[in-house]
Amino acid sequence: MMSATKLSRRDRADDLDMLLRRQRTPPLPAWDREYRFSPPRKWRFDFAWPGHKLAIEVDGGLWVGGRHNRARGYITDCEKLLAAQLLGWRVVKIPSDWLDEMPLEVVRAIMALLDVNATYSK
């Protein structure tokens, strides 16, 4: 089995998808994966609830100099985040480490942001 540090961003997003699918009571509203929010730009959110204007981005590679840590990647992330906010989106960035360290808290926070009978507490 691969360690968390060797999983790709796509695999880490799959981990969050699995966690969200396990949440049955109360159920979460349906979400979109790789949601393109700003045509004609090719920007996509890892997870989106368009009706709630809520997006989740899973940021991996934090300990290995991944894209989100290097100057160019950080700047383009800021550009994408600003464009999303100007369109009324709430964007939550989740470090991939949280999927291992505090998965229940991640799901509870998403539920609270979606106002799904949950309160966030750490």
Phi and psi restraints in degrees (range 20) as a CNS / XPLOR table:
assign (resid 1 and name C) (resid 2 and name N)
       (resid 2 and name CA) (resid 2 and name C) 1.0 -74.3 20.0 2
assign (resid 2 and name N) (resid 2 and name CA)
       (resid 2 and name C) (resid 3 and name N) 1.0 148.2 20.0 2
assign (resid 2 and name C) (resid 3 and name N)
       (resid 3 and name CA) (resid 3 and name C) 1.0 -79.7 20.0 2
assign (resid 3 and name N) (resid 3 and name CA)
       (resid 3 and name C) (resid 4 and name N) 1.0 161.3 20.0 2
assign (resid 3 and name C) (resid 4 and name N)
       (resid 4 and name CA) (resid 4 and name C) 1.0 -59.8 20.0 2
assign (resid 4 and name N) (resid 4 and name CA)
       (resid 4 and name C) (resid 5 and name N) 1.0 -33.1 20.0 2
assign (resid 4 and name C) (resid 5 and name N)
       (resid 5 and name CA) (resid 5 and name C) 1.0 -71.6 20.0 2
assign (resid 5 and name N) (resid 5 and name CA)
       (resid 5 and name C) (resid 6 and name N) 1.0 -18.1 20.0 2
assign (resid 5 and name C) (resid 6 and name N)
       (resid 6 and name CA) (resid 6 and name C) 1.0 -98.8 20.0 2
assign (resid 6 and name N) (resid 6 and name CA)
       (resid 6 and name C) (resid 7 and name N) 1.0 -4.4 20.0 2
assign (resid 6 and name C) (resid 7 and name N)
       (resid 7 and name CA) (resid 7 and name C) 1.0 -77.0 20.0 2
assign (resid 7 and name N) (resid 7 and name CA)
       (resid 7 and name C) (resid 8 and name N) 1.0 144.5 20.0 2
assign (resid 7 and name C) (resid 8 and name N)
       (resid 8 and name CA) (resid 8 and name C) 1.0 -76.4 20.0 2
assign (resid 8 and name N) (resid 8 and name CA)
       (resid 8 and name C) (resid 9 and name N) 1.0 167.1 20.0 2
assign (resid 8 and name C) (resid 9 and name N)
       (resid 9 and name CA) (resid 9 and name C) 1.0 -58.5 20.0 2
assign (resid 9 and name N) (resid 9 and name CA)
       (resid 9 and name C) (resid 10 and name N) 1.0 -40.9 20.0 2
assign (resid 9 and name C) (resid 10 and name N)
       (resid 10 and name CA) (resid 10 and name C) 1.0 -60.7 20.0 2
assign (resid 10 and name N) (resid 10 and name CA)
       (resid 10 and name C) (resid 11 and name N) 1.0 -43.2 20.0 2
assign (resid 10 and name C) (resid 11 and name N)
       (resid 11 and name CA) (resid 11 and name C) 1.0 -64.8 20.0 2
assign (resid 11 and name N) (resid 11 and name CA)
       (resid 11 and name C) (resid 12 and name N) 1.0 -38.8 20.0 2
assign (resid 11 and name C) (resid 12 and name N)
       (resid 12 and name CA) (resid 12 and name C) 1.0 -67.5 20.0 2
assign (resid 12 and name N) (resid 12 and name CA)
       (resid 12 and name C) (resid 13 and name N) 1.0 -37.8 20.0 2
assign (resid 12 and name C) (resid 13 and name N)
       (resid 13 and name CA) (resid 13 and name C) 1.0 -64.6 20.0 2
assign (resid 13 and name N) (resid 13 and name CA)
       (resid 13 and name C) (resid 14 and name N) 1.0 -36.1 20.0 2
assign (resid 13 and name C) (resid 14 and name N)
       (resid 14 and name CA) (resid 14 and name C) 1.0 -63.0 20.0 2
assign (resid 14 and name N) (resid 14 and name CA)
       (resid 14 and name C) (resid 15 and name N) 1.0 -36.4 20.0 2
assign (resid 14 and name C) (resid 15 and name N)
       (resid 15 and name CA) (resid 15 and name C) 1.0 -62.5 20.0 2
assign (resid 15 and name N) (resid 15 and name CA)
       (resid 15 and name C) (resid 16 and name N) 1.0 -43.1 20.0 2
assign (resid 15 and name C) (resid 16 and name N)
       (resid 16 and name CA) (resid 16 and name C) 1.0 -66.8 20.0 2
assign (resid 16 and name N) (resid 16 and name CA)
       (resid 16 and name C) (resid 17 and name N) 1.0 -39.4 20.0 2
assign (resid 16 and name C) (resid 17 and name N)
       (resid 17 and name CA) (resid 17 and name C) 1.0 -57.0 20.0 2
assign (resid 17 and name N) (resid 17 and name CA)
       (resid 17 and name C) (resid 18 and name N) 1.0 -44.1 20.0 2
assign (resid 17 and name C) (resid 18 and name N)
       (resid 18 and name CA) (resid 18 and name C) 1.0 -63.4 20.0 2
assign (resid 18 and name N) (resid 18 and name CA)
       (resid 18 and name C) (resid 19 and name N) 1.0 -42.5 20.0 2
assign (resid 18 and name C) (resid 19 and name N)
       (resid 19 and name CA) (resid 19 and name C) 1.0 -61.4 20.0 2
assign (resid 19 and name N) (resid 19 and name CA)
       (resid 19 and name C) (resid 20 and name N) 1.0 -42.8 20.0 2
assign (resid 19 and name C) (resid 20 and name N)
       (resid 20 and name CA) (resid 20 and name C) 1.0 -67.0 20.0 2
assign (resid 20 and name N) (resid 20 and name CA)
       (resid 20 and name C) (resid 21 and name N) 1.0 -38.0 20.0 2
assign (resid 20 and name C) (resid 21 and name N)
       (resid 21 and name CA) (resid 21 and name C) 1.0 -67.0 20.0 2
assign (resid 21 and name N) (resid 21 and name CA)
       (resid 21 and name C) (resid 22 and name N) 1.0 -26.3 20.0 2
assign (resid 21 and name C) (resid 22 and name N)
       (resid 22 and name CA) (resid 22 and name C) 1.0 -74.5 20.0 2
assign (resid 22 and name N) (resid 22 and name CA)
       (resid 22 and name C) (resid 23 and name N) 1.0 -19.3 20.0 2
assign (resid 22 and name C) (resid 23 and name N)
       (resid 23 and name CA) (resid 23 and name C) 1.0 -74.3 20.0 2
assign (resid 23 and name N) (resid 23 and name CA)
       (resid 23 and name C) (resid 24 and name N) 1.0 106.8 20.0 2
assign (resid 23 and name C) (resid 24 and name N)
       (resid 24 and name CA) (resid 24 and name C) 1.0 -109.0 20.0 2
assign (resid 24 and name N) (resid 24 and name CA)
       (resid 24 and name C) (resid 25 and name N) 1.0 -34.1 20.0 2
assign (resid 24 and name C) (resid 25 and name N)
       (resid 25 and name CA) (resid 25 and name C) 1.0 -131.4 20.0 2
assign (resid 25 and name N) (resid 25 and name CA)
       (resid 25 and name C) (resid 26 and name N) 1.0 113.1 20.0 2
assign (resid 25 and name C) (resid 26 and name N)
       (resid 26 and name CA) (resid 26 and name C) 1.0 -75.2 20.0 2
assign (resid 26 and name N) (resid 26 and name CA)
       (resid 26 and name C) (resid 27 and name N) 1.0 151.8 20.0 2
assign (resid 26 and name C) (resid 27 and name N)
       (resid 27 and name CA) (resid 27 and name C) 1.0 -71.6 20.0 2
assign (resid 27 and name N) (resid 27 and name CA)
       (resid 27 and name C) (resid 28 and name N) 1.0 149.2 20.0 2
assign (resid 27 and name C) (resid 28 and name N)
       (resid 28 and name CA) (resid 28 and name C) 1.0 -86.1 20.0 2
assign (resid 28 and name N) (resid 28 and name CA)
       (resid 28 and name C) (resid 29 and name N) 1.0 149.1 20.0 2
assign (resid 28 and name C) (resid 29 and name N)
       (resid 29 and name CA) (resid 29 and name C) 1.0 -61.2 20.0 2
assign (resid 29 and name N) (resid 29 and name CA)
       (resid 29 and name C) (resid 30 and name N) 1.0 153.9 20.0 2
assign (resid 29 and name C) (resid 30 and name N)
       (resid 30 and name CA) (resid 30 and name C) 1.0 -60.5 20.0 2
assign (resid 30 and name N) (resid 30 and name CA)
       (resid 30 and name C) (resid 31 and name N) 1.0 145.9 20.0 2
assign (resid 30 and name C) (resid 31 and name N)
       (resid 31 and name CA) (resid 31 and name C) 1.0 -122.9 20.0 2
assign (resid 31 and name N) (resid 31 and name CA)
       (resid 31 and name C) (resid 32 and name N) 1.0 162.6 20.0 2
assign (resid 31 and name C) (resid 32 and name N)
       (resid 32 and name CA) (resid 32 and name C) 1.0 -110.6 20.0 2
assign (resid 32 and name N) (resid 32 and name CA)
       (resid 32 and name C) (resid 33 and name N) 1.0 138.9 20.0 2
assign (resid 32 and name C) (resid 33 and name N)
       (resid 33 and name CA) (resid 33 and name C) 1.0 -97.3 20.0 2
assign (resid 33 and name N) (resid 33 and name CA)
       (resid 33 and name C) (resid 34 and name N) 1.0 144.7 20.0 2
assign (resid 33 and name C) (resid 34 and name N)
       (resid 34 and name CA) (resid 34 and name C) 1.0 52.4 20.0 2
assign (resid 34 and name N) (resid 34 and name CA)
       (resid 34 and name C) (resid 35 and name N) 1.0 49.1 20.0 2
assign (resid 34 and name C) (resid 35 and name N)
       (resid 35 and name CA) (resid 35 and name C) 1.0 -77.2 20.0 2
assign (resid 35 and name N) (resid 35 and name CA)
       (resid 35 and name C) (resid 36 and name N) 1.0 121.9 20.0 2
assign (resid 35 and name C) (resid 36 and name N)
       (resid 36 and name CA) (resid 36 and name C) 1.0 -85.4 20.0 2
assign (resid 36 and name N) (resid 36 and name CA)
       (resid 36 and name C) (resid 37 and name N) 1.0 111.4 20.0 2
assign (resid 36 and name C) (resid 37 and name N)
       (resid 37 and name CA) (resid 37 and name C) 1.0 -102.0 20.0 2
assign (resid 37 and name N) (resid 37 and name CA)
       (resid 37 and name C) (resid 38 and name N) 1.0 -11.2 20.0 2
assign (resid 37 and name C) (resid 38 and name N)
       (resid 38 and name CA) (resid 38 and name C) 1.0 -142.1 20.0 2
assign (resid 38 and name N) (resid 38 and name CA)
       (resid 38 and name C) (resid 39 and name N) 1.0 64.0 20.0 2
assign (resid 38 and name C) (resid 39 and name N)
       (resid 39 and name CA) (resid 39 and name C) 1.0 -60.3 20.0 2
assign (resid 39 and name N) (resid 39 and name CA)
       (resid 39 and name C) (resid 40 and name N) 1.0 145.5 20.0 2
assign (resid 39 and name C) (resid 40 and name N)
       (resid 40 and name CA) (resid 40 and name C) 1.0 -85.5 20.0 2
assign (resid 40 and name N) (resid 40 and name CA)
       (resid 40 and name C) (resid 41 and name N) 1.0 0.1 20.0 2
assign (resid 40 and name C) (resid 41 and name N)
       (resid 41 and name CA) (resid 41 and name C) 1.0 -63.7 20.0 2
assign (resid 41 and name N) (resid 41 and name CA)
       (resid 41 and name C) (resid 42 and name N) 1.0 155.1 20.0 2
assign (resid 41 and name C) (resid 42 and name N)
       (resid 42 and name CA) (resid 42 and name C) 1.0 -97.1 20.0 2
assign (resid 42 and name N) (resid 42 and name CA)
       (resid 42 and name C) (resid 43 and name N) 1.0 16.1 20.0 2
assign (resid 42 and name C) (resid 43 and name N)
       (resid 43 and name CA) (resid 43 and name C) 1.0 -61.9 20.0 2
assign (resid 43 and name N) (resid 43 and name CA)
       (resid 43 and name C) (resid 44 and name N) 1.0 141.4 20.0 2
assign (resid 43 and name C) (resid 44 and name N)
       (resid 44 and name CA) (resid 44 and name C) 1.0 -136.9 20.0 2
assign (resid 44 and name N) (resid 44 and name CA)
       (resid 44 and name C) (resid 45 and name N) 1.0 150.2 20.0 2
assign (resid 44 and name C) (resid 45 and name N)
       (resid 45 and name CA) (resid 45 and name C) 1.0 -95.7 20.0 2
assign (resid 45 and name N) (resid 45 and name CA)
       (resid 45 and name C) (resid 46 and name N) 1.0 145.9 20.0 2
assign (resid 45 and name C) (resid 46 and name N)
       (resid 46 and name CA) (resid 46 and name C) 1.0 -60.7 20.0 2
assign (resid 46 and name N) (resid 46 and name CA)
       (resid 46 and name C) (resid 47 and name N) 1.0 -45.0 20.0 2
assign (resid 46 and name C) (resid 47 and name N)
       (resid 47 and name CA) (resid 47 and name C) 1.0 -137.5 20.0 2
assign (resid 47 and name N) (resid 47 and name CA)
       (resid 47 and name C) (resid 48 and name N) 1.0 141.3 20.0 2
assign (resid 47 and name C) (resid 48 and name N)
       (resid 48 and name CA) (resid 48 and name C) 1.0 -146.7 20.0 2
assign (resid 48 and name N) (resid 48 and name CA)
       (resid 48 and name C) (resid 49 and name N) 1.0 144.1 20.0 2
assign (resid 48 and name C) (resid 49 and name N)
       (resid 49 and name CA) (resid 49 and name C) 1.0 -118.4 20.0 2
assign (resid 49 and name N) (resid 49 and name CA)
       (resid 49 and name C) (resid 50 and name N) 1.0 84.8 20.0 2
assign (resid 49 and name C) (resid 50 and name N)
       (resid 50 and name CA) (resid 50 and name C) 1.0 -55.3 20.0 2
assign (resid 50 and name N) (resid 50 and name CA)
       (resid 50 and name C) (resid 51 and name N) 1.0 -37.3 20.0 2
assign (resid 50 and name C) (resid 51 and name N)
       (resid 51 and name CA) (resid 51 and name C) 1.0 -64.9 20.0 2
assign (resid 51 and name N) (resid 51 and name CA)
       (resid 51 and name C) (resid 52 and name N) 1.0 -22.6 20.0 2
assign (resid 51 and name C) (resid 52 and name N)
       (resid 52 and name CA) (resid 52 and name C) 1.0 -103.9 20.0 2
assign (resid 52 and name N) (resid 52 and name CA)
       (resid 52 and name C) (resid 53 and name N) 1.0 -5.5 20.0 2
assign (resid 52 and name C) (resid 53 and name N)
       (resid 53 and name CA) (resid 53 and name C) 1.0 52.6 20.0 2
assign (resid 53 and name N) (resid 53 and name CA)
       (resid 53 and name C) (resid 54 and name N) 1.0 42.2 20.0 2
assign (resid 53 and name C) (resid 54 and name N)
       (resid 54 and name CA) (resid 54 and name C) 1.0 -116.2 20.0 2
assign (resid 54 and name N) (resid 54 and name CA)
       (resid 54 and name C) (resid 55 and name N) 1.0 133.0 20.0 2
assign (resid 54 and name C) (resid 55 and name N)
       (resid 55 and name CA) (resid 55 and name C) 1.0 -130.5 20.0 2
assign (resid 55 and name N) (resid 55 and name CA)
       (resid 55 and name C) (resid 56 and name N) 1.0 145.2 20.0 2
assign (resid 55 and name C) (resid 56 and name N)
       (resid 56 and name CA) (resid 56 and name C) 1.0 -120.1 20.0 2
assign (resid 56 and name N) (resid 56 and name CA)
       (resid 56 and name C) (resid 57 and name N) 1.0 131.9 20.0 2
assign (resid 56 and name C) (resid 57 and name N)
       (resid 57 and name CA) (resid 57 and name C) 1.0 -116.8 20.0 2
assign (resid 57 and name N) (resid 57 and name CA)
       (resid 57 and name C) (resid 58 and name N) 1.0 125.9 20.0 2
assign (resid 57 and name C) (resid 58 and name N)
       (resid 58 and name CA) (resid 58 and name C) 1.0 -96.5 20.0 2
assign (resid 58 and name N) (resid 58 and name CA)
       (resid 58 and name C) (resid 59 and name N) 1.0 115.2 20.0 2
assign (resid 58 and name C) (resid 59 and name N)
       (resid 59 and name CA) (resid 59 and name C) 1.0 -100.8 20.0 2
assign (resid 59 and name N) (resid 59 and name CA)
       (resid 59 and name C) (resid 60 and name N) 1.0 115.8 20.0 2
assign (resid 59 and name C) (resid 60 and name N)
       (resid 60 and name CA) (resid 60 and name C) 1.0 -108.4 20.0 2
assign (resid 60 and name N) (resid 60 and name CA)
       (resid 60 and name C) (resid 61 and name N) 1.0 -177.5 20.0 2
assign (resid 60 and name C) (resid 61 and name N)
       (resid 61 and name CA) (resid 61 and name C) 1.0 69.1 20.0 2
assign (resid 61 and name N) (resid 61 and name CA)
       (resid 61 and name C) (resid 62 and name N) 1.0 22.8 20.0 2
assign (resid 61 and name C) (resid 62 and name N)
       (resid 62 and name CA) (resid 62 and name C) 1.0 -70.3 20.0 2
assign (resid 62 and name N) (resid 62 and name CA)
       (resid 62 and name C) (resid 63 and name N) 1.0 -25.8 20.0 2
assign (resid 62 and name C) (resid 63 and name N)
       (resid 63 and name CA) (resid 63 and name C) 1.0 -102.2 20.0 2
assign (resid 63 and name N) (resid 63 and name CA)
       (resid 63 and name C) (resid 64 and name N) 1.0 -2.5 20.0 2
assign (resid 63 and name C) (resid 64 and name N)
       (resid 64 and name CA) (resid 64 and name C) 1.0 -123.4 20.0 2
assign (resid 64 and name N) (resid 64 and name CA)
       (resid 64 and name C) (resid 65 and name N) 1.0 21.7 20.0 2
assign (resid 64 and name C) (resid 65 and name N)
       (resid 65 and name CA) (resid 65 and name C) 1.0 68.3 20.0 2
assign (resid 65 and name N) (resid 65 and name CA)
       (resid 65 and name C) (resid 66 and name N) 1.0 39.4 20.0 2
assign (resid 65 and name C) (resid 66 and name N)
       (resid 66 and name CA) (resid 66 and name C) 1.0 -67.3 20.0 2
assign (resid 66 and name N) (resid 66 and name CA)
       (resid 66 and name C) (resid 67 and name N) 1.0 177.4 20.0 2
assign (resid 66 and name C) (resid 67 and name N)
       (resid 67 and name CA) (resid 67 and name C) 1.0 -55.0 20.0 2
assign (resid 67 and name N) (resid 67 and name CA)
       (resid 67 and name C) (resid 68 and name N) 1.0 -37.8 20.0 2
assign (resid 67 and name C) (resid 68 and name N)
       (resid 68 and name CA) (resid 68 and name C) 1.0 -72.1 20.0 2
assign (resid 68 and name N) (resid 68 and name CA)
       (resid 68 and name C) (resid 69 and name N) 1.0 -14.0 20.0 2
assign (resid 68 and name C) (resid 69 and name N)
       (resid 69 and name CA) (resid 69 and name C) 1.0 -99.3 20.0 2
assign (resid 69 and name N) (resid 69 and name CA)
       (resid 69 and name C) (resid 70 and name N) 1.0 -18.8 20.0 2
assign (resid 69 and name C) (resid 70 and name N)
       (resid 70 and name CA) (resid 70 and name C) 1.0 -86.2 20.0 2
assign (resid 70 and name N) (resid 70 and name CA)
       (resid 70 and name C) (resid 71 and name N) 1.0 154.0 20.0 2
assign (resid 70 and name C) (resid 71 and name N)
       (resid 71 and name CA) (resid 71 and name C) 1.0 -53.7 20.0 2
assign (resid 71 and name N) (resid 71 and name CA)
       (resid 71 and name C) (resid 72 and name N) 1.0 -52.2 20.0 2
assign (resid 71 and name C) (resid 72 and name N)
       (resid 72 and name CA) (resid 72 and name C) 1.0 -62.6 20.0 2
assign (resid 72 and name N) (resid 72 and name CA)
       (resid 72 and name C) (resid 73 and name N) 1.0 -44.4 20.0 2
assign (resid 72 and name C) (resid 73 and name N)
       (resid 73 and name CA) (resid 73 and name C) 1.0 -63.3 20.0 2
assign (resid 73 and name N) (resid 73 and name CA)
       (resid 73 and name C) (resid 74 and name N) 1.0 -41.3 20.0 2
assign (resid 73 and name C) (resid 74 and name N)
       (resid 74 and name CA) (resid 74 and name C) 1.0 -63.0 20.0 2
assign (resid 74 and name N) (resid 74 and name CA)
       (resid 74 and name C) (resid 75 and name N) 1.0 -44.5 20.0 2
assign (resid 74 and name C) (resid 75 and name N)
       (resid 75 and name CA) (resid 75 and name C) 1.0 -63.4 20.0 2
assign (resid 75 and name N) (resid 75 and name CA)
       (resid 75 and name C) (resid 76 and name N) 1.0 -43.2 20.0 2
assign (resid 75 and name C) (resid 76 and name N)
       (resid 76 and name CA) (resid 76 and name C) 1.0 -70.1 20.0 2
assign (resid 76 and name N) (resid 76 and name CA)
       (resid 76 and name C) (resid 77 and name N) 1.0 -32.3 20.0 2
assign (resid 76 and name C) (resid 77 and name N)
       (resid 77 and name CA) (resid 77 and name C) 1.0 -62.3 20.0 2
assign (resid 77 and name N) (resid 77 and name CA)
       (resid 77 and name C) (resid 78 and name N) 1.0 -41.7 20.0 2
assign (resid 77 and name C) (resid 78 and name N)
       (resid 78 and name CA) (resid 78 and name C) 1.0 -63.6 20.0 2
assign (resid 78 and name N) (resid 78 and name CA)
       (resid 78 and name C) (resid 79 and name N) 1.0 -41.0 20.0 2
assign (resid 78 and name C) (resid 79 and name N)
       (resid 79 and name CA) (resid 79 and name C) 1.0 -61.7 20.0 2
assign (resid 79 and name N) (resid 79 and name CA)
       (resid 79 and name C) (resid 80 and name N) 1.0 -45.2 20.0 2
assign (resid 79 and name C) (resid 80 and name N)
       (resid 80 and name CA) (resid 80 and name C) 1.0 -63.8 20.0 2
assign (resid 80 and name N) (resid 80 and name CA)
       (resid 80 and name C) (resid 81 and name N) 1.0 -44.5 20.0 2
assign (resid 80 and name C) (resid 81 and name N)
       (resid 81 and name CA) (resid 81 and name C) 1.0 -62.6 20.0 2
assign (resid 81 and name N) (resid 81 and name CA)
       (resid 81 and name C) (resid 82 and name N) 1.0 -43.6 20.0 2
assign (resid 81 and name C) (resid 82 and name N)
       (resid 82 and name CA) (resid 82 and name C) 1.0 -62.8 20.0 2
assign (resid 82 and name N) (resid 82 and name CA)
       (resid 82 and name C) (resid 83 and name N) 1.0 -45.3 20.0 2
assign (resid 82 and name C) (resid 83 and name N)
       (resid 83 and name CA) (resid 83 and name C) 1.0 -60.0 20.0 2
assign (resid 83 and name N) (resid 83 and name CA)
       (resid 83 and name C) (resid 84 and name N) 1.0 -42.1 20.0 2
assign (resid 83 and name C) (resid 84 and name N)
       (resid 84 and name CA) (resid 84 and name C) 1.0 -63.8 20.0 2
assign (resid 84 and name N) (resid 84 and name CA)
       (resid 84 and name C) (resid 85 and name N) 1.0 -44.4 20.0 2
assign (resid 84 and name C) (resid 85 and name N)
       (resid 85 and name CA) (resid 85 and name C) 1.0 -65.5 20.0 2
assign (resid 85 and name N) (resid 85 and name CA)
       (resid 85 and name C) (resid 86 and name N) 1.0 -36.7 20.0 2
assign (resid 85 and name C) (resid 86 and name N)
       (resid 86 and name CA) (resid 86 and name C) 1.0 -66.0 20.0 2
assign (resid 86 and name N) (resid 86 and name CA)
       (resid 86 and name C) (resid 87 and name N) 1.0 -23.3 20.0 2
assign (resid 86 and name C) (resid 87 and name N)
       (resid 87 and name CA) (resid 87 and name C) 1.0 -90.5 20.0 2
assign (resid 87 and name N) (resid 87 and name CA)
       (resid 87 and name C) (resid 88 and name N) 1.0 4.0 20.0 2
assign (resid 87 and name C) (resid 88 and name N)
       (resid 88 and name CA) (resid 88 and name C) 1.0 91.6 20.0 2
assign (resid 88 and name N) (resid 88 and name CA)
       (resid 88 and name C) (resid 89 and name N) 1.0 10.1 20.0 2
assign (resid 88 and name C) (resid 89 and name N)
       (resid 89 and name CA) (resid 89 and name C) 1.0 -83.2 20.0 2
assign (resid 89 and name N) (resid 89 and name CA)
       (resid 89 and name C) (resid 90 and name N) 1.0 144.9 20.0 2
assign (resid 89 and name C) (resid 90 and name N)
       (resid 90 and name CA) (resid 90 and name C) 1.0 -99.5 20.0 2
assign (resid 90 and name N) (resid 90 and name CA)
       (resid 90 and name C) (resid 91 and name N) 1.0 121.8 20.0 2
assign (resid 90 and name C) (resid 91 and name N)
       (resid 91 and name CA) (resid 91 and name C) 1.0 -116.4 20.0 2
assign (resid 91 and name N) (resid 91 and name CA)
       (resid 91 and name C) (resid 92 and name N) 1.0 124.5 20.0 2
assign (resid 91 and name C) (resid 92 and name N)
       (resid 92 and name CA) (resid 92 and name C) 1.0 -111.4 20.0 2
assign (resid 92 and name N) (resid 92 and name CA)
       (resid 92 and name C) (resid 93 and name N) 1.0 125.5 20.0 2
assign (resid 92 and name C) (resid 93 and name N)
       (resid 93 and name CA) (resid 93 and name C) 1.0 -96.9 20.0 2
assign (resid 93 and name N) (resid 93 and name CA)
       (resid 93 and name C) (resid 94 and name N) 1.0 124.8 20.0 2
assign (resid 93 and name C) (resid 94 and name N)
       (resid 94 and name CA) (resid 94 and name C) 1.0 -111.3 20.0 2
assign (resid 94 and name N) (resid 94 and name CA)
       (resid 94 and name C) (resid 95 and name N) 1.0 116.7 20.0 2
assign (resid 94 and name C) (resid 95 and name N)
       (resid 95 and name CA) (resid 95 and name C) 1.0 -65.5 20.0 2
assign (resid 95 and name N) (resid 95 and name CA)
       (resid 95 and name C) (resid 96 and name N) 1.0 137.3 20.0 2
assign (resid 95 and name C) (resid 96 and name N)
       (resid 96 and name CA) (resid 96 and name C) 1.0 -59.2 20.0 2
assign (resid 96 and name N) (resid 96 and name CA)
       (resid 96 and name C) (resid 97 and name N) 1.0 -27.0 20.0 2
assign (resid 96 and name C) (resid 97 and name N)
       (resid 97 and name CA) (resid 97 and name C) 1.0 -57.9 20.0 2
assign (resid 97 and name N) (resid 97 and name CA)
       (resid 97 and name C) (resid 98 and name N) 1.0 -33.4 20.0 2
assign (resid 97 and name C) (resid 98 and name N)
       (resid 98 and name CA) (resid 98 and name C) 1.0 -63.0 20.0 2
assign (resid 98 and name N) (resid 98 and name CA)
       (resid 98 and name C) (resid 99 and name N) 1.0 -25.9 20.0 2
assign (resid 98 and name C) (resid 99 and name N)
       (resid 99 and name CA) (resid 99 and name C) 1.0 -67.2 20.0 2
assign (resid 99 and name N) (resid 99 and name CA)
       (resid 99 and name C) (resid 100 and name N) 1.0 -25.3 20.0 2
assign (resid 99 and name C) (resid 100 and name N)
       (resid 100 and name CA) (resid 100 and name C) 1.0 -92.8 20.0 2
assign (resid 100 and name N) (resid 100 and name CA)
       (resid 100 and name C) (resid 101 and name N) 1.0 -41.6 20.0 2
assign (resid 100 and name C) (resid 101 and name N)
       (resid 101 and name CA) (resid 101 and name C) 1.0 -82.5 20.0 2
assign (resid 101 and name N) (resid 101 and name CA)
       (resid 101 and name C) (resid 102 and name N) 1.0 -33.0 20.0 2
assign (resid 101 and name C) (resid 102 and name N)
       (resid 102 and name CA) (resid 102 and name C) 1.0 -151.2 20.0 2
assign (resid 102 and name N) (resid 102 and name CA)
       (resid 102 and name C) (resid 103 and name N) 1.0 56.3 20.0 2
assign (resid 102 and name C) (resid 103 and name N)
       (resid 103 and name CA) (resid 103 and name C) 1.0 -62.0 20.0 2
assign (resid 103 and name N) (resid 103 and name CA)
       (resid 103 and name C) (resid 104 and name N) 1.0 -38.2 20.0 2
assign (resid 103 and name C) (resid 104 and name N)
       (resid 104 and name CA) (resid 104 and name C) 1.0 -63.8 20.0 2
assign (resid 104 and name N) (resid 104 and name CA)
       (resid 104 and name C) (resid 105 and name N) 1.0 -40.0 20.0 2
assign (resid 104 and name C) (resid 105 and name N)
       (resid 105 and name CA) (resid 105 and name C) 1.0 -65.3 20.0 2
assign (resid 105 and name N) (resid 105 and name CA)
       (resid 105 and name C) (resid 106 and name N) 1.0 -37.3 20.0 2
assign (resid 105 and name C) (resid 106 and name N)
       (resid 106 and name CA) (resid 106 and name C) 1.0 -61.8 20.0 2
assign (resid 106 and name N) (resid 106 and name CA)
       (resid 106 and name C) (resid 107 and name N) 1.0 -48.0 20.0 2
assign (resid 106 and name C) (resid 107 and name N)
       (resid 107 and name CA) (resid 107 and name C) 1.0 -64.0 20.0 2
assign (resid 107 and name N) (resid 107 and name CA)
       (resid 107 and name C) (resid 108 and name N) 1.0 -42.2 20.0 2
assign (resid 107 and name C) (resid 108 and name N)
       (resid 108 and name CA) (resid 108 and name C) 1.0 -62.5 20.0 2
assign (resid 108 and name N) (resid 108 and name CA)
       (resid 108 and name C) (resid 109 and name N) 1.0 -39.7 20.0 2
assign (resid 108 and name C) (resid 109 and name N)
       (resid 109 and name CA) (resid 109 and name C) 1.0 -64.5 20.0 2
assign (resid 109 and name N) (resid 109 and name CA)
       (resid 109 and name C) (resid 110 and name N) 1.0 -42.9 20.0 2
assign (resid 109 and name C) (resid 110 and name N)
       (resid 110 and name CA) (resid 110 and name C) 1.0 -62.8 20.0 2
assign (resid 110 and name N) (resid 110 and name CA)
       (resid 110 and name C) (resid 111 and name N) 1.0 -41.8 20.0 2
assign (resid 110 and name C) (resid 111 and name N)
       (resid 111 and name CA) (resid 111 and name C) 1.0 -60.7 20.0 2
assign (resid 111 and name N) (resid 111 and name CA)
       (resid 111 and name C) (resid 112 and name N) 1.0 -43.0 20.0 2
assign (resid 111 and name C) (resid 112 and name N)
       (resid 112 and name CA) (resid 112 and name C) 1.0 -65.1 20.0 2
assign (resid 112 and name N) (resid 112 and name CA)
       (resid 112 and name C) (resid 113 and name N) 1.0 -40.5 20.0 2
assign (resid 112 and name C) (resid 113 and name N)
       (resid 113 and name CA) (resid 113 and name C) 1.0 -64.5 20.0 2
assign (resid 113 and name N) (resid 113 and name CA)
       (resid 113 and name C) (resid 114 and name N) 1.0 -30.3 20.0 2
assign (resid 113 and name C) (resid 114 and name N)
       (resid 114 and name CA) (resid 114 and name C) 1.0 -88.9 20.0 2
assign (resid 114 and name N) (resid 114 and name CA)
       (resid 114 and name C) (resid 115 and name N) 1.0 -1.6 20.0 2
assign (resid 114 and name C) (resid 115 and name N)
       (resid 115 and name CA) (resid 115 and name C) 1.0 57.7 20.0 2
assign (resid 115 and name N) (resid 115 and name CA)
       (resid 115 and name C) (resid 116 and name N) 1.0 47.9 20.0 2
assign (resid 115 and name C) (resid 116 and name N)
       (resid 116 and name CA) (resid 116 and name C) 1.0 -105.2 20.0 2
assign (resid 116 and name N) (resid 116 and name CA)
       (resid 116 and name C) (resid 117 and name N) 1.0 76.4 20.0 2
assign (resid 116 and name C) (resid 117 and name N)
       (resid 117 and name CA) (resid 117 and name C) 1.0 36.5 20.0 2
assign (resid 117 and name N) (resid 117 and name CA)
       (resid 117 and name C) (resid 118 and name N) 1.0 45.1 20.0 2
assign (resid 117 and name C) (resid 118 and name N)
       (resid 118 and name CA) (resid 118 and name C) 1.0 -141.8 20.0 2
assign (resid 118 and name N) (resid 118 and name CA)
       (resid 118 and name C) (resid 119 and name N) 1.0 145.4 20.0 2
assign (resid 118 and name C) (resid 119 and name N)
       (resid 119 and name CA) (resid 119 and name C) 1.0 -116.1 20.0 2
assign (resid 119 and name N) (resid 119 and name CA)
       (resid 119 and name C) (resid 120 and name N) 1.0 143.0 20.0 2
assign (resid 119 and name C) (resid 120 and name N)
       (resid 120 and name CA) (resid 120 and name C) 1.0 -84.7 20.0 2
assign (resid 120 and name N) (resid 120 and name CA)
       (resid 120 and name C) (resid 121 and name N) 1.0 129.8 20.0 2
assign (resid 120 and name C) (resid 121 and name N)
       (resid 121 and name CA) (resid 121 and name C) 1.0 -147.5 20.0 2
assign (resid 121 and name N) (resid 121 and name CA)
       (resid 121 and name C) (resid 122 and name N) 1.0 140.1 20.0 2
